[in-house]
Amino acid sequence: MLALELWGLGDLALAIPFLRAASAHTRVTLLAKPHAAPLLARFAPDVTLVPLTAPWTAFSGKYRLHRWPWRALARVRRTLRTPPFDLAVSARPDPRDHALLALVGARRRIGFSRAGSGAWLTTALAPPARPHRADHWRAVAAALGWTLPDAPAATVSRPGRHLVIHTGAGHPVRLWPRERFDAIAARLRAAGWRVTLLDDSLRDLDALLATLATADRFIGNDSGPGHLAALLGVPTFTIFGPQLPALFAPQHPRAAWIDGAPCPHKPCCDACRFATPHCLRDLSVDAVWEPLGRFLAAPAAQP
């Protein structure tokens, strides 16, 4: 089986439960960015990675076709066609994914049709009742006769007071100002929490996973580290702005969040229509502190 997840760390973390279940039934190859390697090594070691940084996943300039790595794309296509896959899946309603599934010659192709891309699929699935990306993977699993849990079980009690805050994000429109995170950290330390502050300067994914695994709670932007923390069993608090929790909240039974201010253009992915993302930047420290306090007062894990 070939599975596609060509986007960010958070998207890949949401795909891990499916990949683990799939590897119990068949040999699985994942087409993903190179940063998938340490995640697979830790969470799904039986899955084979074929690395590809797809040019259409860039935040800007994604359709400057003359700058696409056409030779690299051709090499990946040749690699994936020999021998052809019996099955290929994508949980993203993206015609580019579906065209790629067809180009590699997979005999059976499962996905969610959009803009006529069902022509490239052998099985076009109806969108799941819940729009979350994890529910798309659950729907793909159900089409194959497999069952995925609604959320990873919080089986490890985390009664300690080590809190990891990650202030980074893959795109500026998802960045709550760093000085407000610093203010939150100061309040938490005054309340007796041991706080580790991380940002995007930590490029070593193995080191990030190791640090997240030591946390009793996690706070961060709508970004990949929050999904990695949830995958490790750490309760998460997310500060959302242009995206919607219903689509991308971390999958943990104790996940909590604050939603950004209403905006008629939500959800936004690559850019903001305004000079600054007011939905996120207008959230004050006090506005975040109140729901954060409720999150920290709740039990860290289900019984």
C-alpha positions in Angstrom: 0.0 0.0 0.0 1.1 3.5 -0.8 -0.1 6.3 1.5 0.3 10.0 0.8 0.8 12.7 3.4 2.8 15.4 1.7 2.3 18.3 4.1 3.4 19.4 7.6 4.4 17.7 10.8 0.9 18.1 12.3 -0.7 16.5 9.2 1.8 13.6 9.5 1.2 13.1 13.2 -2.6 12.8 12.5 -1.8 10.1 9.9 0.3 8.0 12.3 -2.6 6.0 13.8 -3.7 5.0 10.3 -0.2 4.0 9.3 0.3 1.9 12.4 -3.0 0.1 11.8 -2.2 -0.4 8.1 1.2 -1.9 8.7 -0.5 -4.6 10.7 -2.4 -5.6 7.5 -0.1 -4.9 4.6 3.3 -3.6 3.6 3.1 0.2 3.7 5.1 2.8 1.9 4.6 6.5 2.8 5.3 9.3 0.4 6.0 12.3 2.6 8.5 15.1 3.3 11.9 14.0 4.7 11.0 15.1 8.2 8.8 12.0 8.4 11.8 9.8 9.0 12.2 10.3 12.8 8.5 10.1 13.3 8.2 6.8 11.5 11.3 5.5 13.4 9.6 6.2 16.7 5.9 5.5 16.0 5.6 3.3 12.9 9.0 1.6 12.2 7.5 -0.9 9.8 6.5 1.8 7.3 8.9 2.5 4.4 9.5 6.2 3.6 9.9 7.6 0.1 10.8 11.2 0.7 9.4 14.0 -1.4 9.1 17.7 -0.8 6.2 18.4 -3.2 6.4 21.9 -4.7 2.7 22.5 -4.3 3.0 22.3 -0.5 5.0 25.6 -0.4 3.3 28.5 1.3 4.1 30.8 -1.6 5.1 30.5 -5.3 3.7 27.0 -5.4 2.5 27.3 -9.0 5.7 28.7 -10.6 5.9 25.5 -12.7 9.2 26.5 -14.2 10.8 26.2 -10.8 9.4 22.8 -9.9 12.0 20.0 -9.5 10.7 18.0 -12.5 13.6 15.6 -12.5 13.2 14.7 -8.9 9.4 14.2 -9.4 10.2 11.9 -12.4 12.6 9.9 -10.2 10.0 9.5 -7.5 7.4 8.4 -10.0 9.7 5.7 -11.4 10.5 4.5 -7.9 6.9 4.1 -7.0 5.9 2.4 -10.3 8.3 -0.5 -9.9 6.5 -2.7 -9.0 3.1 -1.0 -9.0 1.2 -0.8 -5.8 -2.0 -2.9 -5.2 -3.5 0.0 -3.2 -2.9 3.7 -2.8 -4.7 6.1 -0.4 -4.9 9.8 0.4 -7.0 11.3 3.2 -6.8 14.8 1.7 -9.5 15.9 -0.8 -6.7 17.2 -3.1 -6.8 16.6 -6.9 -2.9 16.8 -6.9 -2.8 13.8 -4.6 -5.2 11.9 -6.7 -3.4 12.6 -10.0 -0.2 11.4 -8.3 -1.9 8.1 -7.2 -3.0 7.6 -10.8 0.5 8.5 -12.2 2.2 5.9 -10.1 -0.1 3.2 -11.5 -1.7 1.9 -8.3 -4.3 -0.6 -9.1 -6.8 0.5 -6.5 -6.9 4.2 -5.4 -9.0 5.5 -2.5 -9.6 9.1 -1.6 -12.1 12.0 -1.3 -13.0 13.5 -4.6 -12.8 17.2 -5.2 -13.2 19.3 -8.4 -13.7 16.1 -10.5 -10.7 14.3 -9.2 -12.8 11.2 -8.6 -11.9 10.3 -12.2 -8.4 9.4 -10.9 -9.8 7.3 -8.1 -11.2 3.8 -8.2 -13.1 4.4 -4.9 -14.3 8.0 -4.1 -15.3 8.2 -0.4 -18.0 10.5 1.0 -16.7 13.1 3.4 -16.9 12.0 7.0 -19.6 13.4 9.3 -16.9 15.2 11.3 -14.5 17.3 9.2 -11.3 16.8 11.2 -8.3 15.5 9.2 -8.1 12.5 11.6 -11.6 11.6 10.8 -10.7 11.4 7.1 -8.0 8.8 8.0 -10.6 6.9 10.0 -13.0 6.9 7.0 -10.2 5.5 4.8 -9.5 2.8 7.4 -13.2 2.0 7.6 -13.4 1.6 3.8 -10.6 -1.0 4.2 -12.4 -2.8 7.0 -10.2 -1.4 9.7 -11.1 0.5 12.9 -9.1 3.4 14.3 -9.8 4.8 17.8 -11.5 8.2 18.2 -8.4 9.5 19.9 -5.2 8.1 21.3 -5.8 6.7 24.7 -4.3 8.7 27.6 -3.0 5.6 29.4 0.0 7.3 31.2 -0.7 9.4 34.2 1.1 12.8 34.1 0.8 14.2 37.6 4.0 16.3 37.4 4.4 20.0 36.8 6.7 20.2 33.8 5.1 22.3 31.1 6.6 22.7 27.6 5.7 25.8 25.6 6.5 25.9 21.8 6.2 29.4 20.4 6.8 28.5 16.7 4.6 27.6 13.7 5.1 26.8 10.1 3.5 30.0 8.9 3.5 33.6 10.4 -0.3 33.8 10.4 -0.4 31.1 13.1 2.1 32.8 15.4 0.8 34.3 18.6 3.4 37.0 19.7 6.4 35.6 21.4 6.3 38.3 24.2 2.9 37.0 25.2 4.1 33.5 25.5 6.9 34.9 27.7 4.3 36.6 29.9 2.4 33.3 30.2 5.6 31.5 31.1 6.3 34.0 33.9 2.9 33.5 35.4 3.2 29.7 35.2 6.6 29.8 36.9 5.1 32.0 39.6 2.4 29.4 40.1 4.9 26.6 40.6 5.2 25.1 37.1 8.6 24.2 35.6 8.5 25.7 32.1 10.6 24.8 29.1 10.3 27.3 26.3 11.0 26.1 22.7 10.8 27.8 19.4 11.6 27.0 15.7 15.3 27.3 16.3 15.2 23.7 17.5 15.5 22.0 14.2 16.4 18.6 15.4 13.2 16.6 15.4 14.5 13.8 17.5 15.5 16.4 20.2 12.1 18.0 20.0 10.3 14.6 20.4 12.6 13.8 23.4 11.7 17.1 25.1 8.0 16.8 24.4 8.0 13.3 25.9 9.2 14.7 29.2 6.2 17.1 29.4 3.2 16.9 31.7 1.4 19.5 29.7 2.0 21.3 26.4 1.0 24.8 25.2 1.6 26.1 21.7 0.2 27.6 18.4 -1.8 25.7 15.9 1.3 23.9 14.6 3.0 20.5 14.4 4.6 20.3 17.9 1.1 20.3 19.5 0.1 17.2 17.4 3.4 15.5 18.2 2.8 16.2 21.9 -0.7 14.6 21.7 0.8 11.6 19.8 3.2 11.2 22.8 0.2 11.2 25.2 0.7 14.8 26.5 -2.4 16.9 27.1 -2.3 20.0 24.9 -3.5 23.6 24.9 -3.6 25.2 21.5 -3.9 28.9 20.6 -5.9 28.9 17.4 -6.2 31.8 15.0 -7.0 31.5 11.3 -7.7 27.7 11.4 -10.6 25.9 13.1 -10.2 23.4 16.0 -12.9 21.3 14.4 -10.5 20.6 11.5 -7.1 20.4 13.2 -7.3 20.2 17.0 -4.7 17.8 18.5 -6.1 14.3 19.1 -5.9 13.8 22.8 -8.8 13.2 25.2 -7.6 16.2 27.3 -6.9 18.5 24.4 -8.1 22.1 25.0 -7.8 25.3 23.1 -8.8 28.9 22.7 -10.3 29.9 19.4 -9.3 33.1 17.7 -11.8 35.9 17.1 -14.5 35.4 14.5 -13.6 36.2 10.9 -15.8 35.7 7.8 -12.7 34.3 5.9 -11.9 31.4 8.2 -10.5 28.9 7.8 -7.4 30.4 6.3 -4.4 28.2 5.2 -1.6 30.1 3.5 -2.2 33.8 4.0 -4.4 36.4 5.7 -6.5 38.9 3.8 -5.5 41.6 6.3 -2.2 43.2 7.1 -2.1 41.1 10.3 -4.1 38.1 11.5 -6.4 40.0 13.9 -8.2 36.7 14.9 -5.0 35.6 16.6 -3.1 38.8 17.4 -6.1 40.3 19.2 -6.0 37.5 21.8 -4.5 39.1 25.0 -2.5 37.3 27.7 -5.5 37.7 30.0 -7.9 36.2 27.4 -5.7 33.1 27.1 -4.9 32.8 30.8 -8.5 32.1 31.8 -9.1 29.0 29.7 -5.5 27.9 30.2 -6.1 27.9 33.9 -9.1 25.6 33.5 -7.0 23.3 31.3 -4.2 23.1 33.9 -6.7 22.4 36.7 -8.2 19.4 34.9 -6.8 15.9 35.4 -3.8 15.1 33.1 -5.2 11.7 32.0 -8.4 9.7 32.0 -8.6 7.0 34.6 
